[in-house]
């Protein structure tokens, strides 16, 4: 009996190449999904079931490609299908219908569009980034940094702000549901982009007065958004530079995917400025893909940190222990972590 048990254990522990191959070739699946988003397939399918020949015509697909493309999306879990090939009807899954239909406010495809159009080519140069520590984005070709170029193009800036808001909306809603706002009255989102976090706080917690704070060109977009969703005047839009200007005073200071853009010295500077803007008992909130302390579980957070290597001069993601150490240095008395959606969390420091 002991020998049989040992053999079973050996069988369970036998080397298996499946994970290696799945990860090594993961760019296949990634590019299929990103291409479907770029072609607006999920938006087209938002009205219901559609036969393959209509999809082929709408997306200008070659007859040779259409079934493999659509059925790959079925097998990956991004499309539903009834029938087979010429008799097949395709439709969105619940997830793709909710998050990849451009007509819905829950759309998160903007981030995937940017991944396809910008990040995918840059990640080809990961090896160079690992060896040099230098960004591999537009600056590697002698062009201006992405954000500098972005602010010069109104249309691209609007698209980017919308994409970031959509990408984070699930986290914003989860934070508003899971954080206790009962002891606070004012909220300020530093680097608030389109103002969507402040809007969610104001909508879900009517007693809160909110501020969204960003550069003047972004603030104009945020004000338009707040007018459109009828959140003025409970969400005030302020323009400023979070490195050059003092933060607005508030009971809660938040930053969504801001700290990871910068090196440690700048992270500490921003944390210190948040501390100075808060009253005693106030809270500083960083919504990020916080890496687990043992650096084993949050693969997305670690990969996002590598993306910061590709995109920025000094940026990197961080662990809960890192956040605690930096905030304690600034004078905060305690920290906690609230899981949000997927790999994201709200790291919170209390003054």
Secondary structure in CASP SS format (residue, H / E / C, confidence):
PFRMAT SS
TARGET T0000
AUTHOR 0000-0000-0000
METHOD secondary structure of the structure
MODEL  1
X C 1.00
X H 1.00
X H 1.00
X H 1.00
X H 1.00
X H 1.00
X H 1.00
X H 1.00
X H 1.00
X H 1.00
X H 1.00
X H 1.00
X C 1.00
X C 1.00
X C 1.00
X C 1.00
X C 1.00
X H 1.00
X H 1.00
X H 1.00
X H 1.00
X H 1.00
X H 1.00
X H 1.00
X C 1.00
X H 1.00
X H 1.00
X H 1.00
X H 1.00
X H 1.00
X H 1.00
X H 1.00
X H 1.00
X H 1.00
X H 1.00
X H 1.00
X H 1.00
X H 1.00
X C 1.00
X C 1.00
X H 1.00
X H 1.00
X H 1.00
X H 1.00
X H 1.00
X H 1.00
X H 1.00
X C 1.00
X C 1.00
X E 1.00
X E 1.00
X H 1.00
X H 1.00
X H 1.00
X H 1.00
X H 1.00
X H 1.00
X H 1.00
X H 1.00
X C 1.00
X C 1.00
X C 1.00
X H 1.00
X H 1.00
X H 1.00
X H 1.00
X H 1.00
X H 1.00
X H 1.00
X H 1.00
X H 1.00
X H 1.00
X H 1.00
X H 1.00
X H 1.00
X C 1.00
X C 1.00
X C 1.00
X E 1.00
X E 1.00
X E 1.00
X E 1.00
X C 1.00
X C 1.00
X H 1.00
X H 1.00
X H 1.00
X C 1.00
X E 1.00
X E 1.00
X E 1.00
X E 1.00
X C 1.00
X H 1.00
X H 1.00
X H 1.00
X H 1.00
X H 1.00
X H 1.00
X C 1.00
X C 1.00
X C 1.00
X C 1.00
X C 1.00
X C 1.00
X C 1.00
X C 1.00
X C 1.00
X H 1.00
X H 1.00
X H 1.00
X H 1.00
X H 1.00
X H 1.00
X H 1.00
X H 1.00
X H 1.00
X H 1.00
X H 1.00
X H 1.00
X H 1.00
X H 1.00
X H 1.00
X H 1.00
X H 1.00
X H 1.00
X H 1.00
X H 1.00
X H 1.00
X H 1.00
X H 1.00
X H 1.00
X C 1.00
X C 1.00
X C 1.00
X C 1.00
X C 1.00
X H 1.00
X H 1.00
X H 1.00
X H 1.00
X C 1.00
X C 1.00
X C 1.00
X C 1.00
X H 1.00
X H 1.00
X H 1.00
X H 1.00
X H 1.00
X H 1.00
X H 1.00
X C 1.00
X H 1.00
X H 1.00
X H 1.00
X H 1.00
X H 1.00
X H 1.00
X H 1.00
X H 1.00
X H 1.00
X H 1.00
X H 1.00
X H 1.00
X H 1.00
X H 1.00
X H 1.00
X H 1.00
X H 1.00
X H 1.00
X H 1.00
X H 1.00
X H 1.00
X H 1.00
X H 1.00
X H 1.00
X H 1.00
X C 1.00
X C 1.00
X C 1.00
X C 1.00
X C 1.00
X C 1.00
X C 1.00
X E 1.00
X E 1.00
X E 1.00
X E 1.00
X E 1.00
X C 1.00
X C 1.00
X C 1.00
X C 1.00
X C 1.00
X H 1.00
X H 1.00
X H 1.00
X H 1.00
X H 1.00
X H 1.00
X H 1.00
X H 1.00
X H 1.00
X C 1.00
X C 1.00
X C 1.00
X C 1.00
X E 1.00
X E 1.00
X E 1.00
X E 1.00
X E 1.00
X E 1.00
X C 1.00
X H 1.00
X H 1.00
X H 1.00
X H 1.00
X H 1.00
X H 1.00
X H 1.00
X H 1.00
X H 1.00
X H 1.00
X H 1.00
X H 1.00
X H 1.00
X C 1.00
X C 1.00
X C 1.00
X C 1.00
X C 1.00
X C 1.00
X E 1.00
X E 1.00
X E 1.00
X E 1.00
X E 1.00
X C 1.00
X C 1.00
X C 1.00
X C 1.00
X C 1.00
X C 1.00
X C 1.00
X C 1.00
X C 1.00
X C 1.00
X C 1.00
X C 1.00
X E 1.00
X E 1.00
X E 1.00
X E 1.00
X E 1.00
X C 1.00
X C 1.00
X H 1.00
X H 1.00
X H 1.00
X C 1.00
X C 1.00
X H 1.00
X H 1.00
X H 1.00
X H 1.00
X H 1.00
X H 1.00
X H 1.00
X H 1.00
X H 1.00
X H 1.00
X H 1.00
X H 1.00
X H 1.00
X H 1.00
X C 1.00
X C 1.00
X C 1.00
X C 1.00
X C 1.00
X E 1.00
X E 1.00
X E 1.00
X E 1.00
X E 1.00
X E 1.00
X C 1.00
X C 1.00
X E 1.00
X C 1.00
X C 1.00
X C 1.00
X C 1.00
X C 1.00
X C 1.00
X C 1.00
X H 1.00
X H 1.00
X H 1.00
X H 1.00
X H 1.00
X H 1.00
X H 1.00
X H 1.00
X H 1.00
X H 1.00
X H 1.00
X H 1.00
X H 1.00
X C 1.00
X C 1.00
X C 1.00
X C 1.00
X C 1.00
X C 1.00
X C 1.00
X E 1.00
X H 1.00
X H 1.00
X H 1.00
X H 1.00
X H 1.00
X H 1.00
X H 1.00
X H 1.00
X H 1.00
X H 1.00
X H 1.00
X C 1.00
X C 1.00
X C 1.00
X E 1.00
X E 1.00
X E 1.00
X E 1.00
X E 1.00
X E 1.00
X C 1.00
X C 1.00
X C 1.00
X C 1.00
X C 1.00
X E 1.00
X E 1.00
X E 1.00
X E 1.00
X E 1.00
X E 1.00
X C 1.00
END
